[in-house]
């Protein structure tokens, strides 16, 4: 739909409409008198096409000042029976990367979180961080923009820091406390935990965690970000000699997912993880949460269009000057 954001600004067009109208009336009167007196027309007359071009320039600028725009209004609907909590591992090992200037595991995990969130736009989703405890950054909300902003700006290595100062500060044990810690709304019948981690955890009890999640009807999905050639780099660009990649993380994460009745995916399987996420949340009742208006400004294009009649003026006037 075409709309004008500042329509009152279009009154600047009167600056050219009024003089042109006066000029047209005067020209007609002069022509009538000249006809009665049988006088020949003057040798030089005002070029009507030049006047029209100048008028078009002013009209185009007036339209640009009114800020025309194409707007679209849409209503967002969200699930009333489902919520998802994305738990992102922020321990020191998630700073590992193939090189000192390459994206870290955490960088890739946050991008993956946004992609997975985009796969379920109608499901309220929240963000929490995991080291040796789970701490909330954003409780499940319908606003995808708020989710993305939280992931980009609030999620960082050891923010907040773990209680234990160690490269292996992660432990999956605190995941068992998520269902009863108030992260989900009481109305959420479908509650899903999505864990984004490198799988490098301290000792934990997969069966115990899995039993707690299944008994509380909290499905579980995990994505692992890990490669054997990655290191944690110091500020100088040198690899931290205290860090060693742990290849057993894949098996540990798979055992946890199996005990919780969920699935574990590798970073390269993100598409399959998104499909499984959509399958788990399924379909359910929705409600409208308001209207969203998207606006595409047209004023710059209209202002640029004013150059076309202006170019016509110069094209007609310049040869006349050169001929003198």
NULUM-403461 format. One record per residue (C-alpha): residue number from 1; residue in three letters; x, y negated, z. Coordinates in nm, 2 decimals, padded with zeros to 4 digits. Example, Ala and Ser with C-alpha at 12.3 -4.5 7.8 and 13.67 -1.06 7.14 Angstrom:
<palums>
<palum resi="1" resn="Ala" X="01.23" Y="00.45" Z="00.78"/>
<palum resi="2" resn="Ser" X="01.37" Y="00.11" Z="00.71"/>
</palums>
This chain:
<palums>
<palum resi="1" resn="Unk" X="00.00" Y="00.00" Z="00.00"/>
<palum resi="2" resn="Unk" X="00.13" Y="-00.35" Z="-00.09"/>
<palum resi="3" resn="Unk" X="00.14" Y="-00.59" Z="00.19"/>
<palum resi="4" resn="Unk" X="00.30" Y="-00.93" Z="00.27"/>
<palum resi="5" resn="Unk" X="00.49" Y="-00.96" Z="00.60"/>
<palum resi="6" resn="Unk" X="00.49" Y="-01.35" Z="00.60"/>
<palum resi="7" resn="Unk" X="00.21" Y="-01.45" Z="00.36"/>
<palum resi="8" resn="Unk" X="00.20" Y="-01.81" Z="00.49"/>
<palum resi="9" resn="Unk" X="00.55" Y="-01.86" Z="00.34"/>
<palum resi="10" resn="Unk" X="00.40" Y="-01.84" Z="-00.01"/>
<palum resi="11" resn="Unk" X="00.27" Y="-02.20" Z="00.03"/>
<palum resi="12" resn="Unk" X="00.61" Y="-02.32" Z="-00.11"/>
<palum resi="13" resn="Unk" X="00.46" Y="-02.24" Z="-00.45"/>
<palum resi="14" resn="Unk" X="00.25" Y="-02.55" Z="-00.41"/>
<palum resi="15" resn="Unk" X="00.57" Y="-02.75" Z="-00.46"/>
<palum resi="16" resn="Unk" X="00.56" Y="-02.66" Z="-00.83"/>
<palum resi="17" resn="Unk" X="00.19" Y="-02.59" Z="-00.89"/>
<palum resi="18" resn="Unk" X="00.08" Y="-02.94" Z="-00.79"/>
<palum resi="19" resn="Unk" X="00.33" Y="-03.13" Z="-01.01"/>
<palum resi="20" resn="Unk" X="00.27" Y="-02.90" Z="-01.30"/>
<palum resi="21" resn="Unk" X="-00.11" Y="-02.95" Z="-01.28"/>
<palum resi="22" resn="Unk" X="-00.06" Y="-03.32" Z="-01.27"/>
<palum resi="23" resn="Unk" X="00.18" Y="-03.30" Z="-01.57"/>
<palum resi="24" resn="Unk" X="-00.08" Y="-03.10" Z="-01.76"/>
<palum resi="25" resn="Unk" X="-00.36" Y="-03.35" Z="-01.69"/>
<palum resi="26" resn="Unk" X="-00.14" Y="-03.64" Z="-01.79"/>
<palum resi="27" resn="Unk" X="-00.02" Y="-03.47" Z="-02.11"/>
<palum resi="28" resn="Unk" X="-00.38" Y="-03.41" Z="-02.21"/>
<palum resi="29" resn="Unk" X="-00.47" Y="-03.78" Z="-02.15"/>
<palum resi="30" resn="Unk" X="-00.17" Y="-03.90" Z="-02.35"/>
<palum resi="31" resn="Unk" X="-00.25" Y="-03.67" Z="-02.64"/>
<palum resi="32" resn="Unk" X="-00.61" Y="-03.79" Z="-02.64"/>
<palum resi="33" resn="Unk" X="-00.50" Y="-04.16" Z="-02.64"/>
<palum resi="34" resn="Unk" X="-00.25" Y="-04.09" Z="-02.92"/>
<palum resi="35" resn="Unk" X="-00.52" Y="-03.92" Z="-03.12"/>
<palum resi="36" resn="Unk" X="-00.76" Y="-04.21" Z="-03.09"/>
<palum resi="37" resn="Unk" X="-00.49" Y="-04.46" Z="-03.18"/>
<palum resi="38" resn="Unk" X="-00.36" Y="-04.23" Z="-03.46"/>
<palum resi="39" resn="Unk" X="-00.01" Y="-04.25" Z="-03.33"/>
<palum resi="40" resn="Unk" X="00.25" Y="-04.00" Z="-03.43"/>
<palum resi="41" resn="Unk" X="00.38" Y="-03.76" Z="-03.16"/>
<palum resi="42" resn="Unk" X="00.71" Y="-03.87" Z="-03.00"/>
<palum resi="43" resn="Unk" X="01.04" Y="-03.74" Z="-03.15"/>
<palum resi="44" resn="Unk" X="01.12" Y="-03.55" Z="-02.83"/>
<palum resi="45" resn="Unk" X="00.87" Y="-03.37" Z="-02.62"/>
<palum resi="46" resn="Unk" X="00.90" Y="-03.16" Z="-02.30"/>
<palum resi="47" resn="Unk" X="00.96" Y="-02.79" Z="-02.38"/>
<palum resi="48" resn="Unk" X="00.66" Y="-02.61" Z="-02.24"/>
<palum resi="49" resn="Unk" X="00.85" Y="-02.28" Z="-02.23"/>
<palum resi="50" resn="Unk" X="01.12" Y="-02.43" Z="-02.02"/>
<palum resi="51" resn="Unk" X="00.86" Y="-02.57" Z="-01.78"/>
<palum resi="52" resn="Unk" X="00.69" Y="-02.24" Z="-01.76"/>
<palum resi="53" resn="Unk" X="01.02" Y="-02.07" Z="-01.69"/>
<palum resi="54" resn="Unk" X="01.10" Y="-02.31" Z="-01.41"/>
<palum resi="55" resn="Unk" X="00.75" Y="-02.26" Z="-01.27"/>
<palum resi="56" resn="Unk" X="00.80" Y="-01.88" Z="-01.28"/>
<palum resi="57" resn="Unk" X="01.13" Y="-01.92" Z="-01.08"/>
<palum resi="58" resn="Unk" X="00.95" Y="-02.11" Z="-00.81"/>
<palum resi="59" resn="Unk" X="00.66" Y="-01.87" Z="-00.80"/>
<palum resi="60" resn="Unk" X="00.90" Y="-01.57" Z="-00.78"/>
<palum resi="61" resn="Unk" X="01.08" Y="-01.73" Z="-00.49"/>
<palum resi="62" resn="Unk" X="00.75" Y="-01.81" Z="-00.32"/>
<palum resi="63" resn="Unk" X="00.66" Y="-01.44" Z="-00.35"/>
<palum resi="64" resn="Unk" X="00.99" Y="-01.34" Z="-00.21"/>
<palum resi="65" resn="Unk" X="00.94" Y="-01.58" Z="00.09"/>
<palum resi="66" resn="Unk" X="00.61" Y="-01.40" Z="00.15"/>
<palum resi="67" resn="Unk" X="00.81" Y="-01.08" Z="00.19"/>
<palum resi="68" resn="Unk" X="00.61" Y="-00.83" Z="-00.01"/>
<palum resi="69" resn="Unk" X="00.66" Y="-00.47" Z="00.10"/>
<palum resi="70" resn="Unk" X="00.53" Y="-00.12" Z="00.04"/>
<palum resi="71" resn="Unk" X="00.40" Y="00.03" Z="00.36"/>
<palum resi="72" resn="Unk" X="00.28" Y="00.37" Z="00.45"/>
<palum resi="73" resn="Unk" X="00.11" Y="00.47" Z="00.77"/>
<palum resi="74" resn="Unk" X="00.11" Y="00.82" Z="00.89"/>
<palum resi="75" resn="Unk" X="-00.01" Y="01.00" Z="01.20"/>
<palum resi="76" resn="Unk" X="00.22" Y="01.23" Z="01.39"/>
<palum resi="77" resn="Unk" X="00.09" Y="01.54" Z="01.55"/>
<palum resi="78" resn="Unk" X="00.27" Y="01.75" Z="01.81"/>
<palum resi="79" resn="Unk" X="00.23" Y="02.09" Z="01.97"/>
<palum resi="80" resn="Unk" X="00.06" Y="02.09" Z="02.30"/>
<palum resi="81" resn="Unk" X="00.15" Y="02.44" Z="02.40"/>
<palum resi="82" resn="Unk" X="00.52" Y="02.46" Z="02.31"/>
<palum resi="83" resn="Unk" X="00.85" Y="02.29" Z="02.42"/>
<palum resi="84" resn="Unk" X="01.22" Y="02.36" Z="02.34"/>
<palum resi="85" resn="Unk" X="01.52" Y="02.28" Z="02.55"/>
<palum resi="86" resn="Unk" X="01.85" Y="02.25" Z="02.36"/>
<palum resi="87" resn="Unk" X="02.14" Y="02.34" Z="02.60"/>
<palum resi="88" resn="Unk" X="02.47" Y="02.22" Z="02.47"/>
<palum resi="89" resn="Unk" X="02.80" Y="02.35" Z="02.61"/>
<palum resi="90" resn="Unk" X="03.02" Y="02.05" Z="02.69"/>
<palum resi="91" resn="Unk" X="03.31" Y="02.22" Z="02.87"/>
<palum resi="92" resn="Unk" X="03.67" Y="02.15" Z="02.77"/>
<palum resi="93" resn="Unk" X="03.70" Y="02.44" Z="02.53"/>
<palum resi="94" resn="Unk" X="03.43" Y="02.28" Z="02.31"/>
<palum resi="95" resn="Unk" X="03.69" Y="02.02" Z="02.22"/>
<palum resi="96" resn="Unk" X="03.87" Y="02.28" Z="02.02"/>
<palum resi="97" resn="Unk" X="03.91" Y="02.22" Z="01.65"/>
<palum resi="98" resn="Unk" X="04.12" Y="02.35" Z="01.35"/>
<palum resi="99" resn="Unk" X="04.33" Y="02.03" Z="01.36"/>
<palum resi="100" resn="Unk" X="04.37" Y="01.72" Z="01.57"/>
<palum resi="101" resn="Unk" X="04.15" Y="01.52" Z="01.33"/>
<palum resi="102" resn="Unk" X="03.90" Y="01.79" Z="01.24"/>
<palum resi="103" resn="Unk" X="03.54" Y="01.81" Z="01.38"/>
<palum resi="104" resn="Unk" X="03.54" Y="01.98" Z="01.72"/>
<palum resi="105" resn="Unk" X="03.32" Y="02.26" Z="01.82"/>
<palum resi="106" resn="Unk" X="03.11" Y="02.00" Z="02.01"/>
<palum resi="107" resn="Unk" X="03.09" Y="01.78" Z="01.70"/>
<palum resi="108" resn="Unk" X="02.96" Y="02.07" Z="01.50"/>
<palum resi="109" resn="Unk" X="02.72" Y="02.18" Z="01.77"/>
<palum resi="110" resn="Unk" X="02.56" Y="01.84" Z="01.80"/>
<palum resi="111" resn="Unk" X="02.50" Y="01.83" Z="01.42"/>
<palum resi="112" resn="Unk" X="02.35" Y="02.17" Z="01.44"/>
<palum resi="113" resn="Unk" X="02.12" Y="02.06" Z="01.72"/>
<palum resi="114" resn="Unk" X="01.98" Y="01.79" Z="01.50"/>
<palum resi="115" resn="Unk" X="01.93" Y="02.03" Z="01.22"/>
<palum resi="116" resn="Unk" X="01.76" Y="02.29" Z="01.43"/>
<palum resi="117" resn="Unk" X="01.54" Y="02.02" Z="01.59"/>
<palum resi="118" resn="Unk" X="01.44" Y="01.90" Z="01.24"/>
<palum resi="119" resn="Unk" X="01.32" Y="02.25" Z="01.17"/>
<palum resi="120" resn="Unk" X="01.05" Y="02.21" Z="01.43"/>
<palum resi="121" resn="Unk" X="00.95" Y="01.84" Z="01.41"/>
<palum resi="122" resn="Unk" X="00.61" Y="01.90" Z="01.57"/>
<palum resi="123" resn="Unk" X="00.75" Y="02.07" Z="01.88"/>
<palum resi="124" resn="Unk" X="00.86" Y="01.85" Z="02.18"/>
<palum resi="125" resn="Unk" X="01.23" Y="01.91" Z="02.24"/>
<palum resi="126" resn="Unk" X="01.48" Y="01.81" Z="02.51"/>
<palum resi="127" resn="Unk" X="01.85" Y="01.80" Z="02.56"/>
<palum resi="128" resn="Unk" X="02.06" Y="01.94" Z="02.85"/>
<palum resi="129" resn="Unk" X="02.44" Y="02.00" Z="02.89"/>
<palum resi="130" resn="Unk" X="02.61" Y="02.30" Z="03.03"/>
<palum resi="131" resn="Unk" X="02.94" Y="02.35" Z="03.21"/>
<palum resi="132" resn="Unk" X="02.92" Y="02.53" Z="03.54"/>
<palum resi="133" resn="Unk" X="02.57" Y="02.38" Z="03.58"/>
<palum resi="134" resn="Unk" X="02.28" Y="02.27" Z="03.36"/>
<palum resi="135" resn="Unk" X="02.20" Y="01.90" Z="03.37"/>
<palum resi="136" resn="Unk" X="01.92" Y="01.73" Z="03.18"/>
<palum resi="137" resn="Unk" X="01.98" Y="01.44" Z="02.94"/>
<palum resi="138" resn="Unk" X="01.64" Y="01.43" Z="02.78"/>
<palum resi="139" resn="Unk" X="01.32" Y="01.62" Z="02.89"/>
<palum resi="140" resn="Unk" X="01.12" Y="01.75" Z="02.59"/>
<palum resi="141" resn="Unk" X="00.97" Y="01.47" Z="02.39"/>
<palum resi="142" resn="Unk" X="00.80" Y="01.44" Z="02.05"/>
<palum resi="143" resn="Unk" X="01.02" Y="01.16" Z="01.93"/>
<palum resi="144" resn="Unk" X="01.28" Y="01.31" Z="01.70"/>
<palum resi="145" resn="Unk" X="01.47" Y="00.98" Z="01.69"/>
<palum resi="146" resn="Unk" X="01.51" Y="00.98" Z="02.07"/>
<palum resi="147" resn="Unk" X="01.64" Y="01.34" Z="02.05"/>
<palum resi="148" resn="Unk" X="01.90" Y="01.26" Z="01.78"/>
<palum resi="149" resn="Unk" X="02.01" Y="00.94" Z="01.97"/>
<palum resi="150" resn="Unk" X="02.06" Y="01.14" Z="02.29"/>
<palum resi="151" resn="Unk" X="02.26" Y="01.41" Z="02.11"/>
<palum resi="152" resn="Unk" X="02.48" Y="01.16" Z="01.94"/>
<palum resi="153" resn="Unk" X="02.54" Y="00.91" Z="02.23"/>
<palum resi="154" resn="Unk" X="02.50" Y="01.10" Z="02.55"/>
<palum resi="155" resn="Unk" X="02.65" Y="01.44" Z="02.48"/>
<palum resi="156" resn="Unk" X="03.03" Y="01.44" Z="02.53"/>
<palum resi="157" resn="Unk" X="03.31" Y="01.67" Z="02.66"/>
<palum resi="158" resn="Unk" X="03.27" Y="01.72" Z="03.04"/>
<palum resi="159" resn="Unk" X="03.00" Y="01.45" Z="03.07"/>
<palum resi="160" resn="Unk" X="02.92" Y="01.49" Z="03.35"/>
<palum resi="161" resn="Unk" X="03.23" Y="01.68" Z="03.46"/>
<palum resi="162" resn="Unk" X="03.20" Y="02.04" Z="03.59"/>
<palum resi="163" resn="Unk" X="03.26" Y="02.11" Z="03.96"/>
<palum resi="164" resn="Unk" X="03.56" Y="02.33" Z="03.87"/>
<palum resi="165" resn="Unk" X="03.85" Y="02.16" Z="03.68"/>
<palum resi="166" resn="Unk" X="03.94" Y="02.43" Z="03.43"/>
<palum resi="167" resn="Unk" X="03.95" Y="02.49" Z="03.05"/>
<palum resi="168" resn="Unk" X="03.72" Y="02.79" Z="03.12"/>
<palum resi="169" resn="Unk" X="03.46" Y="02.59" Z="03.33"/>
<palum resi="170" resn="Unk" X="03.17" Y="02.73" Z="03.14"/>
<palum resi="171" resn="Unk" X="02.94" Y="02.99" Z="03.30"/>
<palum resi="172" resn="Unk" X="02.61" Y="03.10" Z="03.16"/>
<palum resi="173" resn="Unk" X="02.48" Y="03.19" Z="03.51"/>
<palum resi="174" resn="Unk" X="02.30" Y="02.85" Z="03.56"/>
<palum resi="175" resn="Unk" X="02.07" Y="02.93" Z="03.26"/>
<palum resi="176" resn="Unk" X="01.87" Y="03.15" Z="03.49"/>
<palum resi="177" resn="Unk" X="01.76" Y="02.84" Z="03.69"/>
<palum resi="178" resn="Unk" X="01.62" Y="02.65" Z="03.39"/>
<palum resi="179" resn="Unk" X="01.26" Y="02.80" Z="03.38"/>
<palum resi="180" resn="Unk" X="01.19" Y="02.69" Z="03.74"/>
<palum resi="181" resn="Unk" X="01.38" Y="02.36" Z="03.74"/>
<palum resi="182" resn="Unk" X="01.11" Y="02.14" Z="03.59"/>
<palum resi="183" resn="Unk" X="01.25" Y="02.10" Z="03.25"/>
<palum resi="184" resn="Unk" X="00.93" Y="02.21" Z="03.08"/>
<palum resi="185" resn="Unk" X="00.58" Y="02.07" Z="03.12"/>
<palum resi="186" resn="Unk" X="00.33" Y="02.29" Z="03.31"/>
<palum resi="187" resn="Unk" X="00.11" Y="02.29" Z="02.99"/>
<palum resi="188" resn="Unk" X="00.39" Y="02.44" Z="02.78"/>
<palum resi="189" resn="Unk" X="00.29" Y="02.80" Z="02.73"/>
<palum resi="190" resn="Unk" X="00.58" Y="02.86" Z="02.48"/>
<palum resi="191" resn="Unk" X="00.91" Y="02.76" Z="02.64"/>
<palum resi="192" resn="Unk" X="01.23" Y="02.82" Z="02.45"/>
<palum resi="193" resn="Unk" X="01.60" Y="02.77" Z="02.54"/>
<palum resi="194" resn="Unk" X="01.84" Y="02.71" Z="02.25"/>
<palum resi="195" resn="Unk" X="02.21" Y="02.75" Z="02.37"/>
<palum resi="196" resn="Unk" X="02.48" Y="02.59" Z="02.16"/>
<palum resi="197" resn="Unk" X="02.82" Y="02.71" Z="02.28"/>
<palum resi="198" resn="Unk" X="03.15" Y="02.87" Z="02.19"/>
<palum resi="199" resn="Unk" X="03.07" Y="03.17" Z="02.40"/>
<palum resi="200" resn="Unk" X="03.37" Y="03.13" Z="02.62"/>
<palum resi="201" resn="Unk" X="03.22" Y="03.18" Z="02.97"/>
<palum resi="202" resn="Unk" X="03.35" Y="03.28" Z="03.30"/>
<palum resi="203" resn="Unk" X="03.20" Y="03.60" Z="03.45"/>
<palum resi="204" resn="Unk" X="02.82" Y="03.63" Z="03.45"/>
<palum resi="205" resn="Unk" X="02.55" Y="03.89" Z="03.48"/>
<palum resi="206" resn="Unk" X="02.37" Y="03.92" Z="03.14"/>
<palum resi="207" resn="Unk" X="02.11" Y="04.16" Z="03.28"/>
<palum resi="208" resn="Unk" X="02.03" Y="03.93" Z="03.57"/>
<palum resi="209" resn="Unk" X="01.99" Y="03.62" Z="03.36"/>
<palum resi="210" resn="Unk" X="01.80" Y="03.81" Z="03.09"/>
<palum resi="211" resn="Unk" X="01.55" Y="03.94" Z="03.35"/>
<palum resi="212" resn="Unk" X="01.49" Y="03.59" Z="03.49"/>
<palum resi="213" resn="Unk" X="01.42" Y="03.45" Z="03.14"/>
<palum resi="214" resn="Unk" X="01.20" Y="03.73" Z="03.02"/>
<palum resi="215" resn="Unk" X="01.00" Y="03.75" Z="03.35"/>
<palum resi="216" resn="Unk" X="00.94" Y="03.37" Z="03.32"/>
<palum resi="217" resn="Unk" X="00.84" Y="03.41" Z="02.95"/>
<palum resi="218" resn="Unk" X="01.12" Y="03.19" Z="02.83"/>
<palum resi="219" resn="Unk" X="01.26" Y="03.31" Z="02.50"/>
<palum resi="220" resn="Unk" X="01.63" Y="03.26" Z="02.43"/>
<palum resi="221" resn="Unk" X="01.83" Y="03.18" Z="02.12"/>
<palum resi="222" resn="Unk" X="02.20" Y="03.11" Z="02.09"/>
<palum resi="223" resn="Unk" X="02.44" Y="02.98" Z="01.83"/>
<palum resi="224" resn="Unk" X="02.82" Y="03.02" Z="01.87"/>
<palum resi="225" resn="Unk" X="03.08" Y="02.77" Z="01.74"/>
<palum resi="226" resn="Unk" X="03.42" Y="02.94" Z="01.74"/>
<palum resi="227" resn="Unk" X="03.72" Y="03.02" Z="01.53"/>
<palum resi="228" resn="Unk" X="04.04" Y="03.20" Z="01.61"/>
<palum resi="229" resn="Unk" X="04.25" Y="02.92" Z="01.45"/>
<palum resi="230" resn="Unk" X="04.12" Y="02.64" Z="01.67"/>
<palum resi="231" resn="Unk" X="04.31" Y="02.46" Z="01.95"/>
<palum resi="232" resn="Unk" X="04.23" Y="02.19" Z="02.21"/>
<palum resi="233" resn="Unk" X="04.45" Y="01.90" Z="02.11"/>
<palum resi="234" resn="Unk" X="04.60" Y="01.65" Z="02.34"/>
<palum resi="235" resn="Unk" X="04.59" Y="01.27" Z="02.27"/>
<palum resi="236" resn="Unk" X="04.94" Y="01.30" Z="02.12"/>
<palum resi="237" resn="Unk" X="04.80" Y="01.55" Z="01.86"/>
<palum resi="238" resn="Unk" X="04.98" Y="01.85" Z="02.01"/>
<palum resi="239" resn="Unk" X="04.79" Y="02.16" Z="02.10"/>
<palum resi="240" resn="Unk" X="04.72" Y="02.21" Z="02.47"/>
<palum resi="241" resn="Unk" X="04.94" Y="02.51" Z="02.57"/>
<palum resi="242" resn="Unk" X="04.70" Y="02.61" Z="02.84"/>
<palum resi="243" resn="Unk" X="04.42" Y="02.69" Z="02.60"/>
<palum resi="244" resn="Unk" X="04.38" Y="03.03" Z="02.44"/>
<palum resi="245" resn="Unk" X="04.08" Y="03.12" Z="02.22"/>
<palum resi="246" resn="Unk" X="03.87" Y="03.40" Z="02.37"/>
<palum resi="247" resn="Unk" X="03.75" Y="03.64" Z="02.10"/>
<palum resi="248" resn="Unk" X="03.53" Y="03.83" Z="02.35"/>
<palum resi="249" resn="Unk" X="03.28" Y="03.54" Z="02.36"/>
<palum resi="250" resn="Unk" X="03.08" Y="03.68" Z="02.07"/>
<palum resi="251" resn="Unk" X="03.01" Y="04.01" Z="02.25"/>
<palum resi="252" resn="Unk" X="02.93" Y="03.83" Z="02.58"/>
<palum resi="253" resn="Unk" X="02.68" Y="03.60" Z="02.40"/>
<palum resi="254" resn="Unk" X="02.53" Y="03.89" Z="02.21"/>
<palum resi="255" resn="Unk" X="02.48" Y="04.08" Z="02.54"/>
<palum resi="256" resn="Unk" X="02.31" Y="03.79" Z="02.70"/>
<palum resi="257" resn="Unk" X="02.08" Y="03.73" Z="02.40"/>
<palum resi="258" resn="Unk" X="01.99" Y="04.11" Z="02.40"/>
<palum resi="259" resn="Unk" X="01.91" Y="04.11" Z="02.77"/>
<palum resi="260" resn="Unk" X="01.69" Y="03.80" Z="02.73"/>
<palum resi="261" resn="Unk" X="01.51" Y="03.95" Z="02.44"/>
<palum resi="262" resn="Unk" X="01.65" Y="03.68" Z="02.20"/>
<palum resi="263" resn="Unk" X="01.91" Y="03.65" Z="01.93"/>
<palum resi="264" resn="Unk" X="02.26" Y="03.52" Z="01.89"/>
<palum resi="265" resn="Unk" X="02.39" Y="03.36" Z="01.57"/>
<palum resi="266" resn="Unk" X="02.72" Y="03.24" Z="01.44"/>
<palum resi="267" resn="Unk" X="02.77" Y="02.89" Z="01.32"/>
<palum resi="268" resn="Unk" X="02.77" Y="03.01" Z="00.96"/>
<palum resi="269" resn="Unk" X="02.42" Y="03.15" Z="01.02"/>
<palum resi="270" resn="Unk" X="02.25" Y="02.83" Z="01.11"/>
<palum resi="271" resn="Unk" X="01.98" Y="02.87" Z="00.84"/>
<palum resi="272" resn="Unk" X="01.88" Y="03.21" Z="00.99"/>
<palum resi="273" resn="Unk" X="01.88" Y="03.05" Z="01.33"/>
<palum resi="274" resn="Unk" X="01.64" Y="02.78" Z="01.22"/>
<palum resi="275" resn="Unk" X="01.41" Y="03.04" Z="01.06"/>
<palum resi="276" resn="Unk" X="01.41" Y="03.24" Z="01.39"/>
<palum resi="277" resn="Unk" X="01.35" Y="02.92" Z="01.59"/>
<palum resi="278" resn="Unk" X="01.04" Y="02.85" Z="01.38"/>
<palum resi="279" resn="Unk" X="00.93" Y="03.21" Z="01.41"/>
<palum resi="280" resn="Unk" X="00.96" Y="03.20" Z="01.79"/>
<palum resi="281" resn="Unk" X="00.77" Y="02.88" Z="01.84"/>
<palum resi="282" resn="Unk" X="00.50" Y="03.00" Z="01.59"/>
<palum resi="283" resn="Unk" X="00.18" Y="02.80" Z="01.55"/>
<palum resi="284" resn="Unk" X="-00.05" Y="02.64" Z="01.81"/>
<palum resi="285" resn="Unk" X="-00.28" Y="02.36" Z="01.89"/>
<palum resi="286" resn="Unk" X="-00.17" Y="02.00" Z="01.82"/>
<palum resi="287" resn="Unk" X="-00.27" Y="01.65" Z="01.91"/>
<palum resi="288" resn="Unk" X="-00.22" Y="01.31" Z="01.76"/>
<palum resi="289" resn="Unk" X="00.04" Y="01.09" Z="01.93"/>
<palum resi="290" resn="Unk" X="-00.01" Y="00.77" Z="01.73"/>
<palum resi="291" resn="Unk" X="00.05" Y="00.61" Z="01.40"/>
<palum resi="292" resn="Unk" X="00.39" Y="00.55" Z="01.24"/>
<palum resi="293" resn="Unk" X="00.43" Y="00.28" Z="00.98"/>
<palum resi="294" resn="Unk" X="00.71" Y="00.30" Z="00.73"/>
<palum resi="295" resn="Unk" X="00.79" Y="-00.02" Z="00.54"/>
<palum resi="296" resn="Unk" X="01.00" Y="-00.07" Z="00.23"/>
<palum resi="297" resn="Unk" X="01.08" Y="-00.44" Z="00.16"/>
<palum resi="298" resn="Unk" X="01.05" Y="-00.57" Z="-00.19"/>
<palum resi="299" resn="Unk" X="01.16" Y="-00.93" Z="-00.13"/>
<palum resi="300" resn="Unk" X="01.52" Y="-00.88" Z="-00.26"/>
<palum resi="301" resn="Unk" X="01.39" Y="-00.74" Z="-00.59"/>
<palum resi="302" resn="Unk" X="01.14" Y="-01.02" Z="-00.64"/>
<palum resi="303" resn="Unk" X="01.41" Y="-01.28" Z="-00.56"/>
<palum resi="304" resn="Unk" X="01.64" Y="-01.11" Z="-00.81"/>
<palum resi="305" resn="Unk" X="01.36" Y="-01.13" Z="-01.07"/>
<palum resi="306" resn="Unk" X="01.36" Y="-01.51" Z="-01.04"/>
<palum resi="307" resn="Unk" X="01.70" Y="-01.50" Z="-01.22"/>
<palum resi="308" resn="Unk" X="01.53" Y="-01.38" Z="-01.54"/>
<palum resi="309" resn="Unk" X="01.33" Y="-01.70" Z="-01.62"/>
<palum resi="310" resn="Unk" X="01.62" Y="-01.91" Z="-01.49"/>
<palum resi="311" resn="Unk" X="01.84" Y="-01.74" Z="-01.75"/>
<palum resi="312" resn="Unk" X="01.59" Y="-01.83" Z="-02.02"/>
<palum resi="313" resn="Unk" X="01.61" Y="-02.20" Z="-01.92"/>
<palum resi="314" resn="Unk" X="01.99" Y="-02.20" Z="-01.95"/>
<palum resi="315" resn="Unk" X="01.97" Y="-02.01" Z="-02.28"/>
<palum resi="316" resn="Unk" X="01.75" Y="-02.28" Z="-02.43"/>
<palum resi="317" resn="Unk" X="01.91" Y="-02.58" Z="-02.28"/>
<palum resi="318" resn="Unk" X="02.28" Y="-02.49" Z="-02.34"/>
<palum resi="319" resn="Unk" X="02.27" Y="-02.48" Z="-02.73"/>
<palum resi="320" resn="Unk" X="02.09" Y="-02.82" Z="-02.72"/>
<palum resi="321" resn="Unk" X="02.37" Y="-02.97" Z="-02.52"/>
<palum resi="322" resn="Unk" X="02.64" Y="-02.82" Z="-02.74"/>
<palum resi="323" resn="Unk" X="02.48" Y="-02.96" Z="-03.05"/>
<palum resi="324" resn="Unk" X="02.52" Y="-03.32" Z="-02.92"/>
</palums>
